[in-house]
Amino acid sequence: MTELRDYQRVADAVAAEIAAGRLRAGDRLPPQRRFARQHGIAASTAARVYQELARRGLTVGEVGRGTFVRATDGPAAVPALSDPPDRRVNLELNYPVVPEQAALLAGGLGGLLRPDVLDSALRPVAASGTPEARAAAAELLGRGGWRPRPERVLFAGNGRQAISAAVAALVPAGGRLGAEELTYPVLKAIAGRLGATVVPLAMDGDGVRPDAVEAAHRSGPLHAVYVQPTLHNPLSLTMPEARRAELADVLRRLDVPAIEDTVWAFLYGDTAPFAALAPERTVVVDSLSKRLAPGLTTGFAVAPEALAPAVEAAVRAGGWAPSRFALEAAVRWQSDGTVDTLVQAKRGEVERRQELVRRRLDGFAVRTDPRSCFCWWDLPPAWRADLFVAAAARHGIAVTPAAAFTADRHRAPNAVRLGLASPPLDTLTQALATLAALARSSPDELVAG
């Protein structure tokens, strides 16, 4: 057997051990010479095996320490789109990652792992968190001259739980929750579980229309309105100041509270939230999942004094209390500058990915913002969204159809959303090129193929 076949065969065997769980994330592989003796191969072949495992994203080498099985949620997204179909490029998942992220986050955890500190960090904590966590969160969330009072900050396990608590606190079972006609898909699931009806609110180029809020309220009282005024997901719209003021006036006149989702606002810059215009009736929800990482996150709910008890009670009743360990980690990352460093790095990474969109999807009807991690693609007339999603999947690329975002399930634009944040840059480059070529082709060619 040739050396080429030897190294591929052995690499496949090690990959199978990892897939079966017999080699687990963090396990150390033996030094290459010992590995060569164990498998009856040349030392040069063992070196190629280790190179191949790293290329597949299954292992990582640490200078002076050795080679370790890499933690991963599935097959690594390597650059070649000619890989087998099960190696997918996921443009649905959308968590910004930068190369230095893990090292920066690890640096802030050292002191937290001391036994005496860890003992405290592993104890339960209420939605009100700790004084240190409230102060750190107020600093983290403040922007554009607006800074929440620390005592108004509540915590949940993640951003979705913060949204759930806000909806549960403001909208009774059977109640009506207004939302932009294209909205965060998880909101629909949350409302459904809580027995609330999502009422679609018409939008224009500036975001949700205040007259649409009034019209919806006349047809049946709205108990709250959910809005994403900054880097709206999926359209990347940011509501201008005049529209925010109009919306605040309407909500005040109708006596309707707002749930403001600011999870993407950290990418936009120093723009004050909608809550600055309607502080007495706005619950701001946010999280650390996009700024830092989804695996160790915290959700925030900044509630005005009149609404805070209901939100806090909802966190408690829903079992959505935060992890104290995550809170302590967040305080350290905020105080040592890790959060600011990662935010700046992620803003730069977004600009690079947006430049790829500009080049690769030039000539198509794409709506986005240079600071956004996603883009909205109105497809060419020849393509239906569902067919395009299926065609993209045949090329190993997962994209999200417009129907996932529609508050009115009977009205779905012929569009898809592309999440730009998660794949490596070279993988994203090739994926966008593949999708552009697909969009320029005819669906008839797909059927014929």
C-alpha positions as CSV (number, residue, x, y, z in Angstrom):
1,M,0.0,0.0,0.0
2,T,1.4,3.4,-0.8
3,E,2.2,6.0,1.8
4,L,-0.7,8.2,0.6
5,R,-3.2,5.4,1.2
6,D,-1.6,4.6,4.5
7,Y,-2.0,8.1,5.9
8,Q,-5.6,8.4,4.6
9,R,-6.5,5.0,6.1
10,V,-5.0,5.8,9.5
11,A,-6.5,9.3,9.5
12,D,-9.9,7.8,8.7
13,A,-9.5,5.4,11.6
14,V,-8.7,8.2,14.1
15,A,-11.6,10.2,12.7
16,A,-13.9,7.3,13.3
17,E,-12.6,7.0,16.9
18,I,-13.5,10.7,17.4
19,A,-16.9,10.4,15.8
20,A,-17.7,7.4,18.0
21,G,-16.7,9.3,21.2
22,R,-13.9,7.0,22.0
23,L,-11.6,9.9,21.6
24,R,-13.2,13.0,23.2
25,A,-12.7,16.7,22.9
26,G,-9.5,17.6,24.8
27,D,-7.9,14.2,24.7
28,R,-4.2,14.3,23.8
29,L,-2.9,12.2,21.0
30,P,0.5,10.5,21.5
31,P,3.7,12.0,20.2
32,Q,4.0,11.3,16.5
33,R,6.9,8.8,16.9
34,R,4.9,6.8,19.4
35,F,1.8,7.0,17.2
36,A,3.9,5.7,14.3
37,R,5.0,2.7,16.3
38,Q,1.5,2.0,17.5
39,H,0.1,1.9,14.0
40,G,3.1,0.3,12.2
41,I,3.7,3.3,9.9
42,A,6.7,5.5,9.1
43,A,7.3,8.6,11.2
44,S,6.8,10.7,8.0
45,T,3.4,9.0,7.5
46,A,2.4,9.8,11.1
47,A,3.2,13.4,10.4
48,R,0.9,13.4,7.4
49,V,-1.8,11.8,9.5
50,Y,-1.6,14.6,12.0
51,Q,-1.6,17.2,9.3
52,E,-4.7,15.6,7.7
53,L,-6.6,15.5,11.1
54,A,-5.8,19.2,11.6
55,R,-6.9,20.0,8.0
56,R,-10.3,18.3,8.7
57,G,-10.7,20.4,11.9
58,L,-10.6,17.4,14.1
59,T,-7.4,18.2,16.1
60,V,-5.5,21.3,17.2
61,G,-1.7,21.5,18.0
62,E,-0.4,23.5,20.9
63,V,3.2,24.4,20.9
64,G,5.1,22.6,23.6
65,R,2.1,20.6,24.7
66,G,1.1,18.3,21.8
67,T,-1.9,17.5,19.6
68,F,-5.4,17.5,21.1
69,V,-8.8,16.4,19.8
70,R,-10.6,19.6,19.0
71,A,-14.0,20.5,20.4
72,T,-16.6,20.8,17.6
73,D,-20.4,20.7,17.2
74,G,-20.1,18.7,13.9
75,P,-18.0,18.4,10.8
76,A,-15.6,21.3,10.3
77,A,-16.4,23.7,7.5
78,V,-13.2,23.4,5.3
79,P,-12.9,25.5,2.2
80,A,-13.7,23.0,-0.5
81,L,-17.3,23.0,-1.5
82,S,-16.6,19.8,-3.5
83,D,-16.5,17.9,-0.2
84,P,-19.2,15.3,0.6
85,P,-22.7,16.7,1.0
86,D,-22.7,16.0,4.8
87,R,-20.0,18.7,5.2
88,R,-22.4,21.6,5.1
89,V,-21.7,25.3,5.0
90,N,-24.1,26.8,7.5
91,L,-25.4,30.2,6.6
92,E,-28.3,29.9,9.0
93,L,-26.3,29.8,12.2
94,N,-24.9,33.3,12.9
95,Y,-22.5,33.7,15.7
96,P,-19.6,36.1,15.1
97,V,-16.2,34.5,15.8
98,V,-12.7,35.9,15.6
99,P,-9.5,33.9,15.8
100,E,-8.3,35.4,19.1
101,Q,-11.6,34.8,20.8
102,A,-10.9,31.6,22.7
103,A,-7.5,32.8,24.0
104,L,-8.9,36.1,25.2
105,L,-11.8,34.5,27.0
106,A,-9.6,31.9,28.5
107,G,-7.4,34.6,30.0
108,G,-10.2,36.0,32.0
109,L,-11.2,32.7,33.5
110,G,-8.0,31.8,35.3
111,G,-8.8,33.5,38.6
112,L,-12.4,32.2,38.5
113,L,-11.1,28.6,38.6
114,R,-9.4,29.0,42.0
115,P,-11.3,26.7,44.4
116,D,-12.4,29.4,46.8
117,V,-13.6,31.6,44.0
118,L,-15.2,28.7,42.1
119,D,-17.1,27.6,45.2
120,S,-18.9,31.0,45.3
121,A,-19.4,31.1,41.5
122,L,-21.1,27.7,41.5
123,R,-23.9,28.8,43.9
124,P,-27.3,29.8,42.6
125,V,-28.2,33.4,41.9
126,A,-31.5,35.2,41.4
127,A,-32.6,37.3,38.4
128,S,-31.3,40.4,40.2
129,G,-27.8,38.9,40.0
130,T,-25.1,40.5,42.1
131,P,-24.2,44.2,42.6
132,E,-20.9,43.7,40.7
133,A,-22.8,42.0,37.8
134,R,-25.4,44.8,37.7
135,A,-22.7,47.5,37.5
136,A,-20.8,45.6,34.8
137,A,-24.0,45.1,32.8
138,A,-25.0,48.7,33.0
139,E,-21.6,49.7,31.7
140,L,-21.8,47.1,28.9
141,L,-25.2,48.0,27.7
142,G,-24.8,51.8,27.9
143,R,-24.4,53.6,24.5
144,G,-25.2,56.9,22.9
145,G,-25.4,58.8,26.1
146,W,-27.9,56.3,27.6
147,R,-26.8,54.2,30.5
148,P,-29.3,52.0,32.5
149,R,-29.3,52.3,36.2
150,P,-27.7,49.2,37.7
151,E,-30.7,48.5,39.9
152,R,-32.9,48.2,36.8
153,V,-30.8,45.4,35.3
154,L,-32.1,41.8,35.5
155,F,-30.5,38.6,34.3
156,A,-31.5,35.4,32.5
157,G,-29.7,32.4,31.3
158,N,-29.5,33.7,27.7
159,G,-31.1,36.3,25.4
160,R,-34.0,34.0,24.4
161,Q,-34.9,33.6,28.0
162,A,-34.7,37.3,28.6
163,I,-37.2,37.8,25.7
164,S,-39.4,35.0,27.1
165,A,-39.5,36.7,30.5
166,A,-40.4,40.1,28.9
167,V,-43.2,38.6,26.8
168,A,-44.5,36.6,29.8
169,A,-44.5,39.7,32.0
170,L,-46.2,42.0,29.5
171,V,-48.6,39.8,27.4
172,P,-51.1,37.6,29.1
173,A,-52.2,34.2,27.7
174,G,-54.5,34.9,24.8
175,G,-53.0,38.5,24.5
176,R,-51.6,40.2,21.4
177,L,-48.0,41.0,20.8
178,G,-47.2,43.4,17.9
179,A,-44.0,42.7,16.0
180,E,-42.4,43.8,12.7
181,E,-43.9,41.9,9.8
182,L,-40.4,40.3,9.4
183,T,-39.1,39.4,12.8
184,Y,-36.7,37.2,14.8
185,P,-38.1,33.6,14.2
186,V,-37.6,32.6,17.9
187,L,-40.0,35.3,19.0
188,K,-42.8,33.5,17.2
189,A,-42.0,30.2,19.0
190,I,-41.8,32.0,22.3
191,A,-45.1,33.7,21.8
192,G,-46.7,30.4,20.8
193,R,-45.5,28.6,23.9
194,L,-46.8,31.5,26.1
195,G,-50.2,31.5,24.4
196,A,-49.7,35.0,22.8
197,T,-50.7,35.9,19.3
198,V,-48.1,37.7,17.2
199,V,-49.6,40.6,15.2
200,P,-47.6,41.6,12.1
201,L,-46.9,45.3,11.9
202,A,-46.2,46.8,8.4
203,M,-42.8,48.2,7.7
204,D,-41.1,50.6,5.3
205,G,-37.5,51.6,4.7
206,D,-37.3,53.2,8.1
207,G,-38.6,50.2,10.0
208,V,-42.0,49.5,11.7
209,R,-44.6,52.1,10.8
210,P,-46.3,54.0,13.7
211,D,-49.6,54.1,11.8
212,A,-49.4,50.3,11.5
213,V,-49.1,50.1,15.3
214,E,-52.2,52.3,15.7
215,A,-54.2,50.3,13.1
216,A,-53.3,47.0,14.8
217,H,-54.3,48.4,18.2
218,R,-57.6,49.6,16.9
219,S,-58.5,46.1,15.7
220,G,-57.7,44.6,19.1
221,P,-55.7,46.0,21.9
222,L,-51.9,45.3,21.8
223,H,-50.4,44.3,25.1
224,A,-46.9,45.0,23.9
225,V,-44.8,45.6,20.8
226,Y,-41.5,43.8,20.1
227,V,-39.0,45.8,18.0
228,Q,-35.4,45.6,16.8
229,P,-34.6,49.3,16.0
230,T,-30.9,48.8,15.4
231,L,-29.6,46.3,12.8
232,H,-33.0,44.6,12.5
233,N,-32.9,40.9,11.9
234,P,-33.3,40.0,9.0
235,L,-33.4,43.3,7.1
236,S,-30.4,45.0,8.7
237,L,-32.5,48.2,9.0
238,T,-31.7,50.8,11.6
239,M,-34.6,53.0,12.6
240,P,-33.7,56.8,12.2
241,E,-34.2,59.1,15.1
242,A,-37.3,60.7,13.7
243,R,-39.1,57.4,13.3
244,R,-38.1,56.4,16.8
245,A,-39.6,59.6,18.1
246,E,-42.8,59.0,16.2
247,L,-43.0,55.4,17.5
248,A,-42.4,56.5,21.1
249,D,-45.2,59.1,20.8
250,V,-47.6,56.5,19.5
251,L,-46.8,53.9,22.2
252,R,-47.1,56.6,24.9
253,R,-50.5,57.7,23.6
254,L,-51.8,54.1,23.3
255,D,-50.2,53.2,26.7
256,V,-48.5,50.2,25.1
257,P,-45.1,48.9,26.4
258,A,-42.2,48.0,24.1
259,I,-39.7,45.1,24.2
260,E,-36.5,46.4,22.5
261,D,-34.1,43.7,21.3
262,T,-30.6,45.1,21.0
263,V,-28.6,41.9,20.6
264,W,-26.9,43.2,17.4
265,A,-26.7,46.8,18.3
266,F,-23.1,46.4,19.6
267,L,-21.9,46.2,16.0
268,Y,-23.6,49.5,15.0
269,G,-21.7,52.0,17.1
270,D,-22.6,54.5,19.7
271,T,-26.3,55.0,18.9
272,A,-28.7,55.3,21.8
273,P,-31.4,52.7,22.1
274,F,-35.1,53.3,21.6
275,A,-35.4,53.1,25.4
276,A,-33.8,56.5,25.7
277,L,-36.9,58.0,24.1
278,A,-39.4,55.9,26.0
279,P,-37.7,54.8,29.2
280,E,-40.9,54.4,31.3
281,R,-42.4,51.8,29.0
282,T,-39.5,49.9,27.3
283,V,-37.9,46.7,28.4
284,V,-34.4,46.3,26.7
285,V,-33.3,42.7,26.1
286,D,-29.8,41.7,25.1
287,S,-27.2,39.0,25.7
288,L,-23.5,38.2,25.5
289,S,-23.9,35.4,22.9
290,K,-23.0,37.6,19.9
291,R,-20.5,39.8,21.7
292,L,-18.6,36.9,23.2
293,A,-19.7,33.3,22.6
294,P,-23.0,31.3,22.8
295,G,-21.6,28.5,25.0
296,L,-21.1,30.7,28.1
297,T,-23.6,33.5,27.9
298,T,-26.0,35.7,30.0
299,G,-29.2,37.4,29.0
300,F,-30.1,40.9,30.1
301,A,-33.5,42.6,30.7
302,V,-33.4,46.3,31.6
303,A,-36.9,47.0,32.9
304,P,-38.4,50.3,34.1
305,E,-39.5,50.5,37.7
306,A,-43.2,49.8,37.0
307,L,-42.5,46.7,34.9
308,A,-39.4,45.2,36.7
309,P,-41.3,43.2,39.3
310,A,-43.3,41.4,36.6
311,V,-40.2,40.6,34.6
312,E,-38.3,39.4,37.6
313,A,-41.3,37.2,38.6
314,A,-41.4,35.8,35.0
315,V,-37.7,34.8,35.2
316,R,-38.3,33.0,38.4
317,A,-41.5,31.3,37.3
318,G,-40.0,30.2,34.0
319,G,-36.9,28.7,35.5
320,W,-34.8,31.2,33.4
321,A,-32.5,32.4,36.2
322,P,-28.9,33.0,35.1
323,S,-25.8,30.9,35.8
324,R,-23.7,32.5,38.5
325,F,-20.6,31.2,36.9
326,A,-21.5,32.9,33.7
327,L,-22.2,36.2,35.6
328,E,-18.9,36.1,37.3
329,A,-17.1,35.4,34.1
330,A,-18.9,38.3,32.4
331,V,-17.9,40.7,35.2
332,R,-14.3,39.7,34.7
333,W,-14.4,40.0,30.9
334,Q,-16.0,43.4,31.2
335,S,-13.6,44.7,33.8
336,D,-10.4,43.5,32.1
337,G,-11.4,44.9,28.6
338,T,-12.0,41.6,26.9
339,V,-15.5,42.6,25.9
340,D,-14.3,45.8,24.3
341,T,-11.5,44.0,22.5
342,L,-13.7,41.4,21.1
343,V,-16.4,43.9,20.0
344,Q,-13.8,45.9,18.1
345,A,-12.4,42.7,16.5
346,K,-15.8,41.5,15.5
347,R,-16.7,44.9,13.9
348,G,-13.6,44.6,11.8
349,E,-14.5,41.0,10.8
350,V,-18.0,42.1,9.8
351,E,-16.6,44.7,7.5
352,R,-14.4,42.1,5.7
353,R,-17.4,39.8,5.3
354,Q,-19.6,42.6,4.0
355,E,-17.0,43.3,1.4
356,L,-17.3,39.7,0.2
357,V,-21.0,40.2,-0.1
358,R,-20.5,43.4,-2.1
359,R,-18.2,41.6,-4.5
360,R,-19.7,38.2,-4.8
361,L,-23.4,39.2,-4.9
362,D,-22.9,42.3,-7.1
363,G,-25.9,42.9,-9.4
364,F,-28.4,41.1,-7.1
365,A,-31.1,42.7,-5.0
366,V,-29.3,42.4,-1.6
367,R,-30.3,44.5,1.5
368,T,-27.8,44.8,4.3
369,D,-25.7,47.2,6.2
370,P,-21.9,47.4,6.3
371,R,-22.1,46.7,10.0
372,S,-24.4,43.8,9.8
373,C,-23.7,40.1,10.2
374,F,-26.4,39.0,7.8
375,C,-28.0,40.1,4.5
376,W,-31.5,39.8,2.9
377,W,-31.5,38.6,-0.7
378,D,-34.6,39.2,-2.8
379,L,-34.2,36.4,-5.3
380,P,-34.4,36.7,-9.1
381,P,-38.0,36.2,-10.4
382,A,-37.2,32.8,-11.9
383,W,-36.5,31.4,-8.4
384,R,-38.9,30.5,-5.6
385,A,-37.4,30.8,-2.2
386,D,-38.2,27.2,-1.2
387,L,-36.7,25.8,-4.4
388,F,-33.6,28.0,-4.0
389,V,-33.1,26.7,-0.4
390,A,-33.3,23.2,-1.7
391,A,-30.9,23.9,-4.5
392,A,-28.4,25.5,-2.2
393,A,-28.7,22.4,0.1
394,R,-27.7,20.2,-2.8
395,H,-24.5,22.2,-2.9
396,G,-24.0,21.7,0.8
397,I,-25.1,25.3,1.8
398,A,-27.8,26.0,4.3
399,V,-29.7,29.3,4.0
400,T,-32.9,30.5,5.7
401,P,-36.0,31.2,3.6
402,A,-38.0,34.4,4.2
403,A,-40.9,32.3,5.5
404,A,-39.0,31.7,8.7
405,F,-39.1,35.4,9.5
406,T,-42.7,36.3,8.6
407,A,-45.1,37.2,11.4
408,D,-47.9,36.5,8.9
409,R,-47.4,33.0,7.6
410,H,-49.6,33.6,4.6
411,R,-47.3,36.4,3.3
412,A,-43.6,35.4,2.7
413,P,-41.4,37.4,0.4
414,N,-39.5,35.6,-2.3
415,A,-36.2,36.0,-0.4
416,V,-33.6,34.3,1.7
417,R,-31.4,35.5,4.6
418,L,-27.7,34.7,4.6
419,G,-25.9,34.6,8.0
420,L,-22.4,35.8,7.4
421,A,-20.8,35.4,10.8
422,S,-20.0,31.7,11.4
423,P,-18.1,30.1,8.5
424,P,-14.4,30.8,8.0
425,L,-13.7,33.6,5.5
426,D,-12.5,31.3,2.7
427,T,-15.5,29.0,3.1
428,L,-17.9,32.0,3.0
429,T,-16.2,33.3,-0.1
430,Q,-16.7,30.1,-2.0
431,A,-20.3,29.7,-0.6
432,L,-21.3,33.1,-1.9
433,A,-19.7,32.4,-5.3
434,T,-21.7,29.1,-5.5
435,L,-24.9,30.8,-4.5
436,A,-24.4,33.6,-7.0
437,A,-23.8,31.1,-9.8
438,L,-26.9,29.2,-8.7
439,A,-29.0,32.3,-8.8
440,R,-27.8,33.2,-12.3
441,S,-28.8,29.7,-13.5
442,S,-32.3,28.5,-14.2
443,P,-34.4,26.4,-11.9
444,D,-35.1,24.2,-15.0
445,E,-31.4,23.3,-15.0
446,L,-31.7,22.0,-11.5
447,V,-34.7,19.9,-12.4
448,A,-33.0,18.6,-15.5
449,G,-29.9,17.7,-13.5
